[in-house]
Amino acid sequence: MRKLWGKAGLFGSVSMAFGSLLWSQQKVEPDQVASRCPPADANATSPYQLMLVQVLFRHGARTPLKSIPDVMEAQWLPTLLDPPPHTHINYVVTDLQGGPRPPAPVEDSYRKNILTSQTHGLPCPPALDSWREKVEQRAVDMMCHVYEPSKRQNLQLCVGPLLHMMMNNMEEKVQGTSSEPSRKLFLYSAHDTTLIPCLMALGIFDMRWPPYAADLTLELHQHRQTNESFVKVSYVGQDQLLPGCSGVYCPLQEFKQMLSSYSLTSERYQSLCNSTDGLTEP
């Protein structure tokens, strides 16, 4: 299992490197929408009452080009960015023949010119612009190879605990057992390589790399007459009809059943990570 997790981590790291090269200003096409509904609480006649909102969004660059006037810069301890020892993966990138890692001038140029220039609204060389779609497609293909549905355990280990936590937040709200009963909003800042597996687990990945600030939003609603709980999911502001759900407003039990294939408790997650089944001695 450690070998499997190691592979997933390796591919995830590589895909993040590819992902950082992608076109950051791309727009999501409107025709990808499965369904669109007006906000449930837009008027008092709506049969649904909004109870809880959870937003998982892709953050942007962490470091601005220059200081923000009249805002004190945050001070970071370098050790905070050191990866925990137990997450270290011992691997070496080589060429196809096992030799030294080959140079990647196209990748370096793309990162320096396309990504940086477009993110900050600067013109980019026309000769490099043609690489945009190819880089995105290669990165998407790599993510699909690692997290395709037939490799369910990879998806579980990647986003299983996160999905379980978000599901647990909703159940606690419904049952009235939350430690913060008045709380109605959770915001989670995430990488693009976290958003994609979440979209895959929900069955709504559109084969497009998430742009900066892309958000996956889970809304918990309660029917005003029956008190039944429903979940509505949207991606980049567009409501989604999830596989296995009878409508855009998905009954909570249907949503929970749909997530059960990928959701992992922390105990189950640790058990899978510590499993040695299928490993052979080096």
Buried (B, 14 or more C-beta within 10 A) or exposed (E): BEEBBEBBBBBBEBBBBBBBBBBBEBEBEEEBBBEEBEEBEEEEEBEBEBBBBBBBBBEEEEEEEEEEEEEEEEEEEEEEEEEEEEEEBEEEEEEEEEEEEEEEEEBEBBBEBBBBBBBEEEEBEEEBBEBBEEBBBBBBEBBBEBBEEEBBBBBBBBBBBBBBBBBBBBBBBBEEEBEEEEEEEBEBEBBBBBBBBBBBBBBBBBEBBBBBEBBBBBBBBBBEEEEBBBBBBBBBEBBBBBEEBEEBBBBBEBBBEBBEBBBBEEEBBEEBEEEEEEEEEE
